[in-house]
Amino acid sequence: MSKKKSKKTRIEFRKGHQGQRRERGLTEKYANSQDDIDTQNSQRISGKGDLTRHRTVKADLIDPEHRDGMQSIQMEASESTIAGRVIRVHGLESIVELSDGSLLRCAVRRVLKNLSTTQRHVVVTGDSVRVEPHAGNQGWIVRIEPRNSELCRTSKNRRHVIASNIDQIMVVTSAAEPSIKPNLIDRILATAEQNGIEAGICINKCDLIAPEKLQPLIGSYAQMGYRVFMLSAMQGWGIEHLDAWIRGRSSAVIGQSGVGKSSLLNCLIPGLSQRVQAVSLENQKGKHTTTTAEWFRIDAETSIIDTPGIRQFQLWDIVPAELTGLFRDLRPFASHCRYPDCSHHHEDTCAVKDAVADGRLDPRRYESYLQILDAPAFASDDADDTPWHEELE
C-alpha cells in the first residue's frame, strides 16, 4: 500500500511569533570594535530563518480560496495521534473528549498558535482535533480538522468564533426580565443565513407576560419559516417540543445574559445542574453565569454547546450589499427594485420601501435592517432598550 504524500505549502505566522531574537548591545559592540565591517553585504537580511514570518510546512491543502488560513491549512499529524473533540477552552488549556469518553487537558502546538489568522483563538469549543496523549491525562493538540460550520461575530476587529461544527442555532430570548431585543435576534439570524445554519427562536419566561402580546413578533418570524418556541423553564412549558427539535443534531445556544439559557439546558439534559442567577433588579440585565462555551453530549447523535451570555453581536465579514440577501423577508422584494445596487434606504424608487408602505413587509424588520445597515460594525443590542410589549401598547 503506497504511503500518501503530503503537499508542502508556505504559510504565514503572526507578527512577533519568533520572540526576541536580536542580540542585545549590538550598537555598543560595533562602536568599540576596530574590525572592518563589510556594510554592503551585511545589510541584506535573508527571507529564511528565524527572522521570517513565513515557513514551509507539510500540510493538507483543503481550500486554497478560503479567506482564513486556519481553514485552508491543516497541519500534518503523525500516526500516533488520536481523534477527539474540544468540549471546553480555558485560556491556554483545552479540554478534549476522546471517543471512549475520557478527558485530556491539552495545550495547543506552538506552530498552530502562531499561524497568522483573523481568529481571536485558534481552538474553539466544538472543534474536531487530533491530539498526542501524554501521561497524567495531558496532551498536545497537533491538528485542527476542517470545520463544517461556525458561529462567529466581530470582537475587537477580529473574528470571534463562538462555536464550531454545529447544525443549528437556538436563539434564546425572554419575554420579560430582561425584555426581548428583536434587533439582536435579527443579527444572529443574519449570521445563521450567512453560514447556512438552521436557526430557531426560543422565547423563555412566557409565564411572566400575556402571550397575546408576543403574537405579532412570533407571527413575523413564523411567516419567514423560522421555528419559534414559547417556553417557560420554570413551569416546564414547551420543553418537549424543543427537545424533539434538537434530537439528532448538534445545536449551539446563544442569547443575552439572564434569559434562562442554563435553566433550559437543565430541563433538556438529565442530571445537568448548571448554575443560574436572577437578573439585576436595578437595570433588568442578566449576570454572567456561564463564563466559557461548553459542549454537552445528550446521546450518540445529539449534543448542545452552551455559550456565555452576550450583550452585543457585531456581524463578521458581511458587507452592506450582502445584508439584504440575509433577510428572508426582504429578499423577494429586493429583486424587483429599479436599481440593481439599491440599498433600500435613500432611493426614491424601491420595491422594498413600497412593500413596507403597502403593509406587505413588517416595518419593524425593515427598521432593524436599516439599523444594521447604518452601523454594521458598531451597533449593539443595547441600542434600543424599549421592551417589545411596551412598543405594542
Buried (B, 14 or more C-beta within 10 A) or exposed (E): EEEEEEEEBEBBBEEEBEEEEEEEEEEEEEEEEEEEEEEEEEEEEEEEEEEEBEBEBEBBEEEEEEEBBBBBBBBBBEEEBBBBBBBBBEEEEBBBBBEEEEBBBBBBBEBBBBBBBBBEBBBBBBBBBBBBBEEEEBBBBBBBBBBBBBBBBBBEEBBBBBBBBBBBBBBBBBBBBBBBBBBBBBBBBBBBBBBEBBBBBBBBBBBEBEEEBBEBBBEBBEEBEBBBBBBBBBEEBBBEEBBEBBEEBBBBBBBBBBBBBBBBBBBBBEEBEBEBEEBBEEEBBBEEBBEEBBBBBBEEEBBBBBBBBBBBBBBBEBEEEBBBBBBBBBBEBBEEBEEEEBBBEEBEEBBBBBBBEEEEBBEBBBBBBBBBBEEBEEBBBEEBEEBBBEBEE
